[in-house]
Amino acid sequence: MFSDKEADQFDYEARANADPAYRSPRYERLQEIIDNEIPAVFIANSLFVYGVSTKVHGINVHSIVNQSERFLDVGHWYINTKRSIK
């Protein structure tokens, strides 16, 4: 619902060109406009808490943004085990 013609123009120009030297000043100006206009105030932060046994290694819960991502790296999880002769 944010509407600003100058911001729209800088955003359009920056997205239309892949050159970082061209894009950078446009994104910087866009950021200044957003900082000055304050189109949104974020008052909530989702926090996902997962209980994980200390025996399980390789879990990266710090990179979870959506709950559905909690098993994305399950292939990296492991538990230290010992070989034994039966």
C-alpha positions as CSV (number, residue, x, y, z in Angstrom):
1,M,0.0,0.0,0.0
2,F,3.1,2.3,-0.1
3,S,2.9,4.7,-3.0
4,D,5.6,7.0,-4.0
5,K,6.4,7.9,-7.6
6,E,10.1,8.7,-7.0
7,A,10.6,5.4,-5.0
8,D,8.9,3.5,-7.8
9,Q,11.1,5.0,-10.4
10,F,14.3,4.2,-8.5
11,D,13.1,0.7,-7.9
12,Y,12.2,0.2,-11.5
13,E,15.5,1.5,-12.8
14,A,17.6,-0.6,-10.3
15,R,15.7,-3.8,-11.2
16,A,16.1,-3.2,-15.0
17,N,19.9,-3.2,-15.0
18,A,22.2,-5.9,-13.7
19,D,25.2,-3.7,-13.3
20,P,25.9,-3.3,-9.5
21,A,27.5,0.1,-10.1
22,Y,24.3,1.3,-11.7
23,R,22.0,-0.3,-9.2
24,S,23.7,0.7,-6.0
25,P,23.0,4.4,-6.0
26,R,19.4,3.8,-7.0
27,Y,18.9,1.3,-4.2
28,E,20.6,3.7,-1.7
29,R,18.2,6.5,-2.8
30,L,15.2,4.1,-2.5
31,Q,16.3,3.2,1.0
32,E,16.5,6.9,1.9
33,I,13.0,7.5,0.7
34,I,11.7,4.5,2.7
35,D,13.6,5.6,5.8
36,N,12.1,9.1,5.5
37,E,8.5,8.0,4.7
38,I,8.4,5.1,7.2
39,P,5.7,3.2,5.3
40,A,5.5,0.4,7.9
41,V,6.4,-0.2,11.5
42,F,7.1,-3.8,12.4
43,I,5.8,-4.5,15.8
44,A,6.0,-8.3,15.9
45,N,8.8,-10.8,15.3
46,S,8.0,-14.5,14.8
47,L,10.0,-16.7,17.1
48,F,10.2,-20.4,16.5
49,V,11.5,-22.5,19.4
50,Y,12.4,-26.1,18.8
51,G,13.6,-28.5,21.5
52,V,16.6,-30.5,20.2
53,S,18.5,-33.2,22.1
54,T,22.1,-32.5,22.7
55,K,22.9,-35.9,21.1
56,V,21.8,-34.6,17.7
57,H,24.3,-32.6,15.7
58,G,24.3,-30.7,12.4
59,I,21.0,-28.9,13.1
60,N,20.9,-25.2,12.1
61,V,17.8,-23.7,13.7
62,H,19.2,-20.2,13.4
63,S,18.3,-20.0,9.7
64,I,14.7,-21.0,10.0
65,V,12.4,-18.2,8.6
66,N,9.2,-20.2,8.1
67,Q,8.1,-23.2,10.2
68,S,8.0,-25.3,7.1
69,E,11.8,-24.9,6.7
70,R,12.6,-26.8,10.0
71,F,13.4,-30.1,8.2
72,L,15.2,-28.7,5.1
73,D,18.6,-29.7,6.3
74,V,17.6,-33.1,7.8
75,G,20.1,-34.8,5.6
76,H,22.9,-33.1,7.7
77,W,21.6,-34.2,11.1
78,Y,23.5,-37.0,12.8
79,I,24.1,-38.8,16.1
80,N,27.6,-40.0,17.1
81,T,27.5,-43.8,17.3
82,K,30.1,-46.5,18.0
83,R,30.7,-49.6,16.0
84,S,30.2,-52.7,18.0
85,I,30.7,-56.4,17.3
86,K,27.6,-58.5,17.8
